[in-house]
Amino acid sequence: MSATTSVSATPSFDYIPGLDGLRASAVLLVLVAHMGFSTAIPGGFGVTLFFFISGLLITRLLLAEHAQQGRIAVGRFYARRLIRLYPALLVAVLVATLVLTLSGAVVGWDKLAAALFYYANYYGIYVTFGLNRDGFDPFSILWSLAVEEQYYLVFPFLCVLLLHGTASLRRFFWVLAAVLLLVLLWRVTLHQGGASSDRIYLGTDTRIDAILYGAWLALILAQDAKKQWRRFCASPIVQLVCLFILLACFVVRHPGFRDTLRYSLQGLALMPLITAICFTSALTPLRRLLETKPVRRIGNWSYSLYLYHPIAIAIAEIIWGPGSVGPQRIGWHSFVGFVTTAVLLSFMAAIASYYGVERPFLRWRRRFGAHIVAN
């Protein structure tokens, strides 16, 4: 198998269409899991995949900016993040508040603050989300956005600190390796100290390695001038081993494993697999599927779909009952109506948000240096 594709593995602003397909896969995993199939569908892995893609892409872009300009404009980076994420988030929070209020629920200012100021993950740990009834709280999924934004409060400054002088990429590589090990050891310490699975699952301090593994891959690819890493990832044996590791992470249910080593193994397994998909010709049929227009379109919508599918679920539950708990709770007839309503509303709202809220801000992002491929 060839170890290369037309997509550059070195840091650049090139569009990687396969990543949009992977985003689509991630958001669909989350969507289906939240529709009442969380015991069978690994929705949490969908979030992990989102984290990994974010770490890979943002690090790749920051490395490209540094290579091109000799510096990283941190202020412009934060302006791009704010313009990219906040308009859609603000509208979604307003819609969620309206839906819950009309349904008779009370949305406190503390919950709104947690959503809008990106600390919903620790709010979920120490205060908790909930509607005082069975069913889905649309605010609960914002924990993952909080993890990402807390991570990006620090990471650009780490890039500025480490990307100077000779052997800067190698130094950066070993610093991230050390942090990845420390996060694993911290999870082990918390688990042995009696921390809950929710504490470990939701905490930025315990989940940032999912993003860091993507960043680590960007650094490996940046130094892969001889294509050794890409040839390694193109091996069918390596790919099968990584798939087996992921399968084991889904199947093994022991709390000690799931709260600690699981997240590290998922990150390590994703590194060769995503390299093989996006940066080699080893998995061309799969890459072509991920690069098809319908799949990439769902990837484009993935942020709005992530924001709005919980609101759609809440509306469907008002009509049909708490379907997110599972079909056994409301019966299969009502469950079919619940799923149909939730899926249709999810995509309708996501498409409206993407074209009505996200895309109008594209030109503002470009003013701050964003490299965006028009769809």
C-alpha positions in Angstrom: 0.0 0.0 0.0 1.2 3.5 -0.7 2.1 5.6 2.3 0.9 8.9 0.8 -2.2 10.7 -0.5 -2.7 14.0 -2.1 -3.3 15.6 1.3 -0.1 17.0 2.8 0.9 15.4 6.1 3.2 18.3 7.0 1.6 21.4 8.7 -0.4 23.3 6.2 -3.8 25.0 5.7 -4.9 22.4 3.2 -8.4 21.1 3.5 -8.7 17.5 4.7 -12.0 16.2 3.4 -11.8 12.9 5.3 -11.9 14.8 8.6 -15.4 16.1 7.7 -16.5 12.5 7.2 -15.0 11.6 10.5 -16.9 14.4 12.2 -20.1 13.1 10.6 -19.3 9.6 12.1 -18.7 11.2 15.5 -21.9 13.2 15.6 -24.0 10.3 14.3 -22.6 8.1 17.1 -23.6 10.7 19.7 -27.0 11.3 18.1 -28.0 7.6 18.0 -26.7 7.0 21.5 -28.9 9.8 22.9 -31.9 8.5 21.1 -32.2 5.7 23.7 -29.4 3.4 22.6 -26.6 4.5 24.9 -26.2 1.0 26.3 -25.5 -0.4 22.7 -23.9 2.6 20.9 -20.7 4.1 22.1 -21.8 7.7 22.1 -18.9 8.7 24.4 -16.5 7.5 21.8 -18.1 9.9 19.4 -17.1 12.7 21.7 -13.6 11.3 22.0 -13.3 11.3 18.3 -14.5 14.9 18.1 -11.8 15.8 20.7 -9.1 14.0 18.7 -10.0 15.6 15.4 -10.0 19.0 17.1 -6.5 18.5 18.5 -5.1 17.3 15.2 -6.6 20.0 13.1 -6.0 23.0 15.4 -2.4 21.9 16.1 -1.8 21.4 12.4 -3.1 24.9 11.7 -1.0 26.5 14.5 2.1 24.7 13.3 1.4 25.9 9.8 0.9 29.5 11.0 4.2 29.3 12.9 6.1 27.9 9.9 4.7 30.5 7.6 4.9 33.6 9.7 7.4 32.7 12.4 4.9 33.3 15.2 1.4 32.5 16.4 -1.0 35.4 16.8 -2.8 34.2 19.9 -5.3 37.1 19.9 -6.4 36.3 16.4 -6.7 32.6 17.3 -9.1 33.4 20.1 -11.1 35.8 17.8 -11.5 33.0 15.3 -12.6 30.5 18.0 -15.1 33.0 19.4 -16.6 33.8 16.0 -16.7 30.1 15.0 -18.4 28.8 18.2 -20.2 31.5 20.1 -23.0 32.7 17.7 -24.4 29.2 17.2 -24.0 28.4 20.9 -25.8 31.6 22.0 -28.8 30.9 19.7 -29.0 27.3 20.8 -28.9 28.2 24.5 -31.7 30.7 23.9 -33.8 28.1 22.0 -33.2 25.5 24.7 -34.2 27.9 27.4 -37.4 28.8 25.6 -38.3 25.1 25.0 -37.7 24.1 28.6 -39.5 27.2 30.0 -42.6 26.5 27.8 -42.5 22.9 29.0 -42.7 24.1 32.6 -39.1 23.6 33.6 -37.1 26.2 35.4 -33.8 27.2 33.8 -31.7 28.9 36.5 -29.1 31.6 35.9 -26.4 29.2 37.2 -27.1 26.7 34.4 -27.1 29.5 31.8 -23.8 30.8 33.1 -22.2 27.4 33.0 -23.3 27.0 29.4 -22.3 30.4 28.2 -18.9 30.7 30.0 -17.7 27.1 29.2 -17.7 25.4 32.6 -20.7 23.2 32.0 -18.5 20.1 32.7 -17.7 21.0 36.2 -21.2 22.3 36.8 -22.4 18.8 35.8 -19.9 17.3 38.2 -20.5 19.4 41.3 -24.0 20.8 40.8 -25.6 18.4 38.2 -27.9 18.8 35.3 -31.5 17.6 35.4 -35.1 18.6 34.9 -36.6 16.9 38.0 -38.2 14.4 35.6 -37.1 11.6 33.4 -35.7 12.7 30.1 -32.9 14.6 28.4 -31.5 18.0 29.6 -30.3 19.9 26.5 -27.7 21.7 28.5 -26.0 18.5 29.6 -24.1 17.9 26.4 -22.3 21.3 26.7 -19.7 19.6 29.0 -17.7 18.6 25.9 -17.5 22.2 24.6 -16.3 23.3 28.0 -13.5 20.7 27.9 -12.4 22.0 24.5 -12.5 25.7 25.3 -10.7 25.2 28.7 -8.0 23.3 26.8 -7.6 26.0 24.3 -7.2 28.6 27.0 -3.8 27.1 27.6 -2.7 25.3 24.4 -1.8 28.2 22.1 0.4 29.6 24.8 2.1 26.3 25.1 2.7 26.4 21.4 4.2 29.9 21.7 6.5 28.7 24.5 7.8 25.6 22.8 7.9 26.5 19.1 11.2 28.4 19.2 14.8 27.6 18.6 16.2 24.4 17.2 14.6 21.0 17.7 11.4 22.8 18.7 9.1 20.1 17.3 11.0 17.3 19.0 10.8 19.2 22.3 7.1 19.8 21.8 6.6 16.1 21.1 8.2 15.0 24.4 6.4 17.6 26.4 3.0 16.3 25.1 4.2 12.7 25.8 4.8 13.7 29.4 1.5 15.4 29.8 -0.3 12.4 28.3 1.3 10.1 30.8 0.5 12.5 33.7 -3.2 12.7 32.7 -3.3 8.9 32.8 -1.7 8.7 36.2 -4.1 11.4 37.5 -7.1 9.4 36.3 -5.6 6.3 38.1 -5.1 8.4 41.3 -8.7 9.7 41.2 -10.2 6.3 40.5 -8.3 4.7 43.4 -9.3 7.6 45.6 -13.0 6.8 45.0 -13.8 9.5 42.3 -17.0 8.7 40.4 -17.0 7.8 36.7 -18.8 11.0 35.9 -16.0 13.0 37.6 -13.5 11.3 35.4 -15.6 11.4 32.2 -16.5 15.1 32.4 -13.4 16.7 33.9 -11.0 18.7 31.7 -8.1 17.6 33.8 -9.0 13.9 33.1 -10.1 14.2 29.5 -7.7 16.6 27.8 -5.6 13.7 26.6 -8.3 12.9 24.0 -7.4 16.3 22.4 -3.7 16.0 23.1 -3.4 12.7 21.2 -4.7 14.5 18.1 -2.1 17.2 18.8 0.6 14.6 19.3 -0.3 13.1 15.9 0.0 16.5 14.2 3.6 16.7 15.7 4.5 13.2 14.5 3.3 14.0 11.0 5.2 17.3 11.0 8.4 15.3 11.6 7.6 12.4 9.2 9.7 13.6 6.3 10.9 10.0 5.6 7.3 8.7 5.8 8.2 6.1 8.4 5.2 6.8 10.5 2.9 6.7 7.5 4.3 3.4 6.3 3.8 2.0 9.8 0.2 3.1 9.8 -0.4 1.7 6.3 0.2 -1.8 7.5 -3.0 -3.9 7.7 -1.6 -5.6 10.8 -1.3 -2.3 12.6 -4.8 -1.3 11.6 -6.2 -4.6 12.8 -4.5 -4.3 16.1 -5.8 -0.7 16.6 -9.4 -1.9 15.7 -9.0 -4.7 18.2 -8.0 -2.2 20.9 -11.0 0.0 20.2 -13.3 -3.0 20.3 -11.8 -4.1 23.6 -12.5 -0.6 24.9 -16.1 -1.0 24.0 -16.5 -4.5 25.4 -14.5 -4.5 28.6 -16.8 -3.1 31.3 -14.6 -3.2 34.4 -14.8 0.3 36.1 -11.0 0.3 36.8 -10.3 0.0 33.1 -13.0 2.2 31.8 -12.1 5.1 34.2 -8.4 5.0 33.5 -6.7 3.1 30.7 -9.6 3.1 28.3 -9.2 6.8 27.2 -5.5 6.4 26.7 -5.9 3.3 24.6 -8.5 4.9 22.4 -6.3 7.9 21.7 -3.3 5.6 20.9 -5.4 3.5 18.6 -6.9 6.5 16.8 -3.5 7.8 15.9 -2.5 5.1 13.3 -6.1 4.7 12.1 -6.7 8.3 11.3 -3.3 8.6 9.7 -4.1 5.6 7.5 -7.5 7.1 6.5 -6.5 10.7 5.9 -2.8 10.6 5.0 -2.1 7.2 3.3 -3.7 5.2 0.5 -4.1 2.1 2.6 -7.8 2.6 3.3 -8.9 4.3 0.1 -12.4 2.8 -0.1 -13.1 4.0 3.5 -11.7 7.4 2.8 -13.7 7.8 -0.4 -16.9 6.9 1.6 -16.0 9.6 4.2 -15.3 12.1 1.4 -18.6 11.7 -0.4 -20.7 14.8 -0.5 -23.6 13.7 1.8 -21.2 12.5 4.5 -19.1 15.6 4.3 -22.2 17.7 4.4 -23.2 16.1 7.7 -19.7 16.8 8.9 -20.2 20.5 8.0 -23.4 20.5 10.0 -21.9 18.6 12.9 -21.4 21.5 15.4 -25.0 22.7 14.9 -26.3 19.1 14.9 -24.4 18.5 18.2 -26.0 21.7 19.7 -29.5 21.1 18.5 -30.1 17.3 18.7 -30.6 17.5 22.5 -33.2 20.3 22.1 -34.9 18.2 19.4 -34.9 15.2 21.9 -36.4 17.4 24.6 -39.3 18.4 22.2 -39.8 14.9 21.1 -40.0 13.8 24.8 -42.6 16.4 25.5 -44.7 14.9 22.8 -44.0 11.2 23.2 -42.5 10.7 26.6 -38.9 10.0 27.8 -37.7 8.1 24.8 -34.0 8.9 25.6 -34.3 6.5 28.5 -35.1 3.7 26.0 -38.0 2.1 24.1 -38.9 -0.1 27.1 -40.0 3.0 29.0 -42.6 4.4 26.5 -43.3 1.3 24.3 -42.2 0.7 20.8 -45.0 2.5 19.1 -44.3 5.8 20.9 -40.6 5.2 20.6 -40.8 5.2 16.8 -42.7 8.5 16.9 -40.1 9.8 19.4 -37.1 8.9 17.2 -38.7 10.2 14.0 -39.6 13.5 15.6 -36.2 13.9 17.2 -34.2 13.0 14.1 -36.2 15.3 11.8 -36.1 18.2 14.2 -32.4 17.7 14.8 -31.5 18.0 11.1 -33.9 20.8 10.4 -32.6 22.9 13.3 -29.0 22.0 12.5 -29.3 23.0 8.8 -31.1 26.2 9.8 -28.4 27.0 12.3 -25.5 26.2 9.9 -26.8 28.3 7.0 -28.6 31.0 9.1 -26.0 31.5 11.9 -22.7 29.8 11.2 -22.1 30.6 7.5 -22.9 34.4 7.8 -19.9 34.7 10.1 -17.4 33.1 7.7 -16.1 36.4 6.3 -15.5 37.6 9.9 -13.4 34.5 10.6 -11.4 35.1 7.4 -10.6 38.6 8.6 -8.8 37.1 11.5 -6.9 34.6 9.4 -9.2 31.6 9.1 -8.5 29.4 6.1 -12.0 28.1 5.1 -13.0 26.1 2.2 -16.4 27.2 0.8 -19.0 24.5 0.4 
